[in-house]
Amino acid sequence: MTTVAILGTGRMGGAMARALARAGTPLVLANRSPEKAQALAADLGGATRAAATAAEAAAAADVIISMVADGAAVDALYRGPDGPARGSPPHHPRAA
């Protein structure tokens, strides 16, 4: 089954995680504030877990959904030292 990483577990990312979890999709959650992702993962249970970083979430997922507040947050997420590209294997298309 396809594992989905959700990067950003605020209002919209959290709603997406809840919908995917109800459908039985395995999830890996990451958030700027790790305790927020941990709380949501505990609430959802099942095949949902929290990752310490976006890179860790990306490394464990087949699909990545990012849902962050604005352009500055997107930039910080993807250009940061723990961004999802850091967790992508070199042979994977998303690492390019």
C-alpha beads as a LAMMPS data file, in Angstrom:
LAMMPS data file: protein, C-alpha beads

96 atoms
95 bonds

1 atom types
1 bond types

-500.0 500.0 xlo xhi
-500.0 500.0 ylo yhi
-500.0 500.0 zlo zhi

Masses

1 110.0

Atoms # bond

1 1 1 0.000 0.000 0.000
2 1 1 1.154 3.540 -0.733
3 1 1 2.469 5.471 2.271
4 1 1 1.771 9.209 2.282
5 1 1 3.830 11.841 4.101
6 1 1 1.967 14.953 5.141
7 1 1 4.275 17.858 5.842
8 1 1 2.346 20.439 7.811
9 1 1 -0.338 19.213 10.182
10 1 1 -2.256 22.416 10.755
11 1 1 -5.899 22.935 9.889
12 1 1 -5.709 21.813 6.250
13 1 1 -2.909 19.252 6.560
14 1 1 -4.609 17.780 9.615
15 1 1 -7.917 17.492 7.751
16 1 1 -6.164 15.732 4.868
17 1 1 -4.466 13.359 7.309
18 1 1 -7.793 12.536 8.954
19 1 1 -9.462 11.807 5.611
20 1 1 -6.589 9.631 4.418
21 1 1 -6.424 7.765 7.735
22 1 1 -10.178 7.045 7.547
23 1 1 -9.520 5.537 4.102
24 1 1 -6.857 3.266 5.621
25 1 1 -3.853 5.007 4.065
26 1 1 -0.563 4.594 5.969
27 1 1 0.682 8.064 6.963
28 1 1 3.889 9.672 8.153
29 1 1 3.340 13.141 9.598
30 1 1 5.831 15.957 10.071
31 1 1 5.373 19.488 11.309
32 1 1 7.538 22.461 12.187
33 1 1 6.438 21.833 15.777
34 1 1 7.019 18.070 16.125
35 1 1 4.643 17.772 19.094
36 1 1 1.760 18.801 16.819
37 1 1 2.489 15.919 14.419
38 1 1 2.949 13.547 17.370
39 1 1 -0.423 14.501 18.860
40 1 1 -2.222 14.034 15.544
41 1 1 -0.518 10.672 14.930
42 1 1 -1.552 9.494 18.392
43 1 1 -5.113 10.663 17.759
44 1 1 -5.316 8.921 14.376
45 1 1 -3.649 5.702 15.487
46 1 1 -3.548 2.772 13.090
47 1 1 -0.886 3.020 10.404
48 1 1 -0.056 6.640 11.249
49 1 1 3.202 7.757 12.805
50 1 1 5.007 11.028 13.382
51 1 1 8.454 11.759 11.994
52 1 1 10.976 14.057 13.643
53 1 1 11.692 15.920 10.385
54 1 1 10.328 16.387 6.880
55 1 1 13.361 14.481 5.589
56 1 1 12.516 11.503 7.785
57 1 1 8.880 11.600 6.628
58 1 1 9.915 11.776 2.968
59 1 1 12.289 8.847 3.367
60 1 1 9.421 6.697 4.650
61 1 1 6.817 7.707 2.052
62 1 1 5.871 7.030 -1.539
63 1 1 3.937 10.306 -1.892
64 1 1 4.529 13.674 -0.218
65 1 1 1.839 16.260 0.440
66 1 1 2.975 19.582 1.834
67 1 1 0.431 21.928 3.336
68 1 1 2.094 24.937 4.904
69 1 1 0.927 28.490 5.521
70 1 1 2.640 30.623 2.896
71 1 1 5.558 31.107 0.518
72 1 1 8.008 31.733 3.328
73 1 1 6.994 28.462 4.984
74 1 1 7.355 26.591 1.672
75 1 1 10.819 28.060 1.215
76 1 1 11.853 27.160 4.775
77 1 1 10.481 23.637 4.378
78 1 1 12.059 22.775 1.040
79 1 1 15.316 24.696 1.391
80 1 1 15.887 23.878 5.054
81 1 1 18.482 21.379 6.265
82 1 1 15.787 18.807 7.128
83 1 1 13.650 19.304 4.013
84 1 1 11.983 16.439 2.173
85 1 1 14.629 16.270 -0.565
86 1 1 17.179 15.303 2.105
87 1 1 15.161 12.164 2.808
88 1 1 14.596 11.153 -0.800
89 1 1 16.800 8.391 -2.137
90 1 1 19.074 9.548 -5.016
91 1 1 17.431 7.199 -7.531
92 1 1 13.943 8.476 -6.756
93 1 1 12.395 10.999 -9.196
94 1 1 11.435 13.382 -6.395
95 1 1 15.115 13.760 -5.438
96 1 1 15.917 15.507 -8.725

Bonds

1 1 1 2
2 1 2 3
3 1 3 4
4 1 4 5
5 1 5 6
6 1 6 7
7 1 7 8
8 1 8 9
9 1 9 10
10 1 10 11
11 1 11 12
12 1 12 13
13 1 13 14
14 1 14 15
15 1 15 16
16 1 16 17
17 1 17 18
18 1 18 19
19 1 19 20
20 1 20 21
21 1 21 22
22 1 22 23
23 1 23 24
24 1 24 25
25 1 25 26
26 1 26 27
27 1 27 28
28 1 28 29
29 1 29 30
30 1 30 31
31 1 31 32
32 1 32 33
33 1 33 34
34 1 34 35
35 1 35 36
36 1 36 37
37 1 37 38
38 1 38 39
39 1 39 40
40 1 40 41
41 1 41 42
42 1 42 43
43 1 43 44
44 1 44 45
45 1 45 46
46 1 46 47
47 1 47 48
48 1 48 49
49 1 49 50
50 1 50 51
51 1 51 52
52 1 52 53
53 1 53 54
54 1 54 55
55 1 55 56
56 1 56 57
57 1 57 58
58 1 58 59
59 1 59 60
60 1 60 61
61 1 61 62
62 1 62 63
63 1 63 64
64 1 64 65
65 1 65 66
66 1 66 67
67 1 67 68
68 1 68 69
69 1 69 70
70 1 70 71
71 1 71 72
72 1 72 73
73 1 73 74
74 1 74 75
75 1 75 76
76 1 76 77
77 1 77 78
78 1 78 79
79 1 79 80
80 1 80 81
81 1 81 82
82 1 82 83
83 1 83 84
84 1 84 85
85 1 85 86
86 1 86 87
87 1 87 88
88 1 88 89
89 1 89 90
90 1 90 91
91 1 91 92
92 1 92 93
93 1 93 94
94 1 94 95
95 1 95 96
